[in-house]
Amino acid sequence: MLRVKRRMNVVLIAHAAVVKFEDPRTEPYDRFQPKLPNRCNALLQEWADVLAFAAFKVIIRKSDSGFNNQKTRGVTTGERLLHFVENPAFAAKNRYTCPDDIEMTIENIEKLIPISK
């Protein structure tokens, strides 16, 4: 009703959970997906036009810790990215022509996701 009569998009926001993903082509690995019961999660992913993953941009920095050892740590710039294309690290999808990721601002989102008609 909201989509058709009021031309509003429905936005659901969920926390993410790390789950073991069992891909028949590879060994199982961990990835982020919406923190929902399995059946609910499957229905949501089928129903939604966009399933985006939001995360801070992370840069890996290596520093010398002496004795030919390097210390690796993740550092964030504070920039938030919204990912639209699935990746081994997270579940995502979109039914529009979206780039892999964008800076997470309302202006950028409005340019990509049309209002329902």
Helices and strands as residue ranges (DSSP letters): H 2-5, E 16-21, E 29-34, H 38-47, E 50-51, E 53-66, E 69-83, E 93-94, E 101-103, H 106-112
